[in-house]
Structures are given as C-alpha cells and as structure tokens.
C-alpha cells in the first residue's frame, strides 16, 4: 500500500474516533429565570395558601403546601420533619379560630429555586367570655421549588407583636 494512502487512512480513522462534541460549538449558557415573574408567582402562592386556610382549615392548608422536608424552628427540627412537623406545630383545627396573613415583601434566588415572603398575620380566636381575641405579628415563609416545578414551603415562622406596639 502506498505510504501516503496509508497515512491518510490512519489520520481518517483517528479523526473518526474523536467524539462529535469536540467538533460542535459550545452550548449557550442557560437562560436566567425571570425573577419578577417568579416573585409574582410566589406572592400568589402565599395568597392561595392563606385562602385555603380560610376555606378548608389551618391544618389542611399547612399540610397541603408543606414540602416533604418541612421543619419549624419552634418545633424541634431534629425530631419533627415533614407532615409530623406540621401536625406537631399546628395541632387540630379549633372551632372559631382563624389565621389570615398577607405578604408585604417577596424575593427569589437568582436561580429561581428558593424564595421567601414576609408580611403580617392575624390570629383570631374565641375568648371564654364570648369575645374574640386577636393576636397579630409578622411571618416569614421560606419556599423551595420542588422537582415537579411546584413551590412548597420548607419553613414558616411567626413573631407576635409585642403588647402595646
């Protein structure tokens, strides 16, 4: 065989063994999520969460919107996670008790996987004398995008207003 032909065939064989990706142009960087759209989505999620609490009960809403690994800092997170944490923290619904809240601020991470809302809440409950007691304060809900694309909260906490404030 002609040495030049042999060299050409060897070179062709070597080139054909290279991965195709080496010859392909680099992939474009993934598009950054639209943070403003995600903020609106997360604020709407908080509103839906509160709406379910009004319509179906506090515990049902907290169970429905909870992430599988939800934890609360006021209920030992080393012991209670997921639905067990919700049940320990919320307990059974009580007749006449309502909890409403509204976000005042929403933000999301740059990659669109985590977000949070904080705002005001009001807890109303019947007093023994028949009047209604009202407790208010601030809440913070931390949300995490789940593998199926939904948002579920991973932590929810509140701080009651100080008396006289």
N, C-alpha and C positions, 0 to 999 in steps of 0.2 A: 504494500500500500504506500502511496505517495506520502512522504513525511508531512507535507503541508496539509494534505487532506486529513491525515491522522490528527494533527494538531487542531485543526478546525473542528473535527468531530468531538475531540476531548473538551475543547472550550464550549461547544454547544451543549454537551452533556453536563458540564459543570454549571452552566448558566441555567439550564432547565431544572437543576436540583435546588436552586435558590428559592426561598419562599416568595410567593407572589407579593406579600405585604411589603417586601423590601423595594419593590418597584412601584407600589401605589403611593400616592401623595398622602401626607399625614392627615388624619381625621380632624375636622373642625372641632374646636372646643365646644362642650355642651352649652346650650343657651342658659343664661341665668334666669331663675324664676322671676316672675313679675311680683315683686314684694307688695305693691299696693293692692293688687288683686288678691293676694294671699291674706293680707290684713283684713280686707273686706270679708273674705270667706271665713276667717277665724272669728271676726266680730259677729257674723251671722250665726256661726256655730254656738257661740256663747248665748245669743238670744234664743236659739232653738232649745238649748239646754235648760234655760230658765223657763221657757214656755212649757216644756214637758213637765218640769217640777210643779207648775201651777195646775196643769191639766191631769196628770197621771200620778202625782205624788213625788215628794222629795226623793225618797229612796229609789223609786223606779228610774228617775232621771239620772241620779248619781250612778246607778248600776249600768244603765244603758250607755252613757257617754264615757265610762271608765275604760282606760287601757288595761290590758291583761296584767301589767306590772305596776298598776297604780299604787301609790303609797302616800301617806299623810304624815306630816311631822308631829302632829298632836296625837297620833295613834302609832305606837312603836313600829316603825317601818321594818325593823329586823324581824318582827313577829307576824305582822299583818301586811299582805300584799294582795293585789287583785280584788276580787269580789269580797273576800274575807275582810279586807281593809275597809271597803265601803260599808259592809254590814256592821263592823265594829264601830266605825265612826258615826254613821248616820242612824243606826238602830231602826226600829219600826216607825212608820209614819204615825203621828199622833193627831187625833181629831182636832180640827181648828187651827193647826199650826201651818203657817205658810212661810215660804222663803222666796224672796224675789231679789233680783240683782240686775245690774246693768254695767257693761264695760265702759270705762272712761278713756282707756288707752289700750291699744293693741300693737304688738310688734311681732315680727317673724325673723328667723335666722336668714342669713344670706342664701343658704342652700335650700330654704323652704321646708326643712324637716322638723323644726321646733318653733313654737310660738307661745305667746302669753297674752293674757288680758288681765288688767286690774281695774277695779271700779268699786262701786258702793253696793252694799246689800242691806236688806231689811228682813228681820225675822220677827214674825208676829205670832203670838200665842195667847190663848185664853188664861186669864188670871182666876184664882179661886172665887173672887168676888163678882165675876161675870164681865169684868172689863177686859180689854185687850192690851197686853203688854207688847211693846215694840222695842226691839234691840237693833241697832244699826252699826255699821262698820265698813271696813274695806276688805275686799277679797283679792286673791291672786290665783289664777288658774293657769297652769302650765300644760300646753298641748303638744302632742307628738304625732307626726304624720305616720300612719300605720302602713304596712306593706300593701294593703289593698287600696291605699290612697285616701282613706278617711282620716279625720282628726279624732283623737281620743285624748282625754286629759290624763296626765301621769301624776299630777299633784294639784290639790285645790286646798287653799287655806284662807282663813279669815282672821281679822283682828278687830275686836269690838271697839267701838268708840269709848273713850273714857267718859265717865259721868261728868255732866256739866260742860261738855265740849260741843 
